[in-house]
């Protein structure tokens, strides 16, 4: 009898706790700000480096760069990060944005396929 009760109660409990955690994730997403801007680059390796400079950083929700449009979409926590810092991080790995230029030596160290025509 006890085993049967546990089999009935446990899935219901797990379902409720999963719903509660999903609600918290949705609330956290509401506190993030979204920014979109141009980042110059060429290829999949550029995409990996650009996104990698942001994803996993404190204050960054997600970064997604489109190599066709050269646009990046970033979600971030404005209490921990701002658009200027985001652009500085991208320029720090060699990629120009609409308002931040990467240091010449960092840009020159990019693989040949990643060296784009600089604006």
C-alpha positions in Angstrom: 0.0 0.0 0.0 2.8 2.4 0.9 4.6 1.7 -2.3 1.5 2.3 -4.3 0.9 5.6 -2.5 4.5 6.7 -3.2 4.1 5.8 -6.9 1.0 8.1 -7.1 2.2 11.0 -4.9 5.8 11.2 -6.2 5.0 12.1 -9.9 2.5 14.7 -8.8 5.1 16.3 -6.4 7.7 16.3 -9.2 5.3 17.9 -11.6 4.5 20.7 -9.2 8.2 21.3 -8.4 9.0 21.4 -12.1 6.3 23.9 -12.8 7.6 26.1 -9.9 11.2 26.0 -11.3 9.9 26.9 -14.8 8.1 29.9 -13.3 11.3 31.1 -11.7 13.2 30.8 -15.0 10.5 32.9 -16.7 10.7 35.5 -14.0 14.5 35.6 -14.3 14.1 36.1 -18.1 11.9 39.1 -17.5 14.7 40.9 -15.7 17.1 40.5 -18.7 17.5 43.3 -21.2 18.0 42.6 -24.9 20.5 44.3 -27.2 21.1 43.9 -30.9 24.0 45.5 -32.8 26.4 44.8 -35.6 29.6 42.8 -35.1 32.0 42.4 -38.0 33.2 38.9 -38.8 33.1 36.2 -41.6 32.7 32.6 -40.6 31.7 29.9 -38.1 35.0 30.3 -36.2 34.2 34.0 -35.8 30.7 33.1 -34.5 32.3 30.7 -31.9 34.8 33.3 -30.8 32.3 36.2 -30.6 29.6 34.2 -28.8 32.3 32.6 -26.6 33.5 36.0 -25.4 30.1 36.5 -23.8 28.3 33.2 -23.1 29.0 32.0 -19.6 30.0 35.5 -18.4 28.4 36.8 -15.2 25.5 39.0 -16.2 25.0 37.5 -19.7 21.9 35.5 -20.4 22.7 34.5 -24.0 24.6 35.7 -27.1 23.7 34.7 -30.6 25.6 36.1 -33.6 24.3 35.7 -37.2 27.2 35.5 -39.7 24.9 36.4 -42.6 23.5 39.6 -41.1 26.5 40.3 -38.9 24.0 41.1 -36.1 24.3 39.8 -32.5 21.5 39.5 -30.1 22.5 39.5 -26.5 20.3 39.2 -23.4 21.9 40.5 -20.2 21.2 41.6 -16.6 21.5 45.4 -16.5 22.4 45.2 -12.8 25.6 43.4 -13.7 26.4 44.3 -17.3 25.7 47.0 -19.9 25.9 47.3 -23.7 29.2 49.2 -23.5 30.9 46.4 -21.5 29.5 43.8 -23.9 31.0 45.6 -26.9 34.3 45.9 -25.1 34.4 42.2 -24.5 33.8 41.5 -28.2 36.4 44.0 -29.3 38.8 42.4 -26.8 38.8 39.1 -28.8 39.4 40.9 -32.1 36.0 41.9 -33.5 34.8 45.4 -34.3 31.3 46.5 -33.4 29.3 49.5 -34.5 31.0 51.6 -31.8 34.1 49.7 -30.6 37.2 48.9 -32.6 39.3 45.9 -31.7 43.0 46.6 -31.0 45.1 46.2 -34.2 47.3 43.5 -32.7 44.4 41.4 -31.5 42.7 41.7 -34.9 46.0 40.7 -36.7 46.2 37.6 -34.5 42.8 36.3 -35.8 43.0 33.4 -38.2 43.1 34.5 -41.8 39.5 33.4 -42.5 38.4 35.6 -39.6 40.1 38.8 -40.8 37.2 40.7 -42.3 37.3 44.0 -44.1 37.3 46.6 -41.3 35.0 49.5 -41.5 
